[in-house]
Amino acid sequence: MAGGWVGAVQEVARKRRHGRLRKAMGDHCLLAGSPQNAADHYMTAIDLSRAVNDFVWLGSALEGHICAK
């Protein structure tokens, strides 16, 4: 039973890490002048952040997505 719980926690941490990375990639794309790539990265970050209830980073990714449009 504990192995399944540990695996679930690791999966949430992996998704959280990946979502935060994609948000940062969106920030860099936006700064580099590529709003379409930034919007794609932000959408992935939004999906992953919403899935793991990472609300601060979700709000940040939503803000970035609006700026990229």
N, C-alpha and C positions, 0 to 999 in steps of 0.2 A: 504494500500500500504506500509506504513512504517513498519508494522509487518513482511511482507515478506522480506524486506530489512534487518531488524535486524536479522531475522532467518538465512538469507544467510551469514551475517557477522559472526554470531556465529558458523555456520557450517564450514566456512573457518578457524576460530580460533581453532576449535576442531580438524580439520584435521592437521593444522600446529602443534598444541601441540602434537598430536599423532605421527606425523612423526618425530618430534624432539626427542620424548621419544624413539621411535624405533631405531633412530640413536645412541642414548646414550646406549641403550641396546646392540646394535651391538658392540660398542666400548668396553663395559665390557666383552662381550663374547669373543672378540678377545684377550683382556688382560688375560682372564682366560684360554686361550688355546683351544677354541672351534670355529675354523674358519667356520665350516658349519653352526652353529647356528648364528654366526655373519653375514654371507652372507645372510641368510634368513631375519634377522632384517634389514640389509642394503637395501635389495630389497624392503621391505615394506616402509622404509623411503624414498627411491628414488621415488617410485610411488606416495606417499602422497605429498612429497615436490614438485614434478613436477606438480601435480594437483592444488596446491595453489600458484604456482610461488614463492616458498620460495628458491631462487636461491643459497644463501650462504650455507644453510643447504643441498641443493641438491648436491652441489659440494663436500661438506664434506662427505656426504653419498656415493657418487660415489668413492671418494678417499678410504674410508673405505672398500668398496666392492672390489676394486682392491687389497687392502692389504690382504683381507680375502681369495682371490683365490690363 
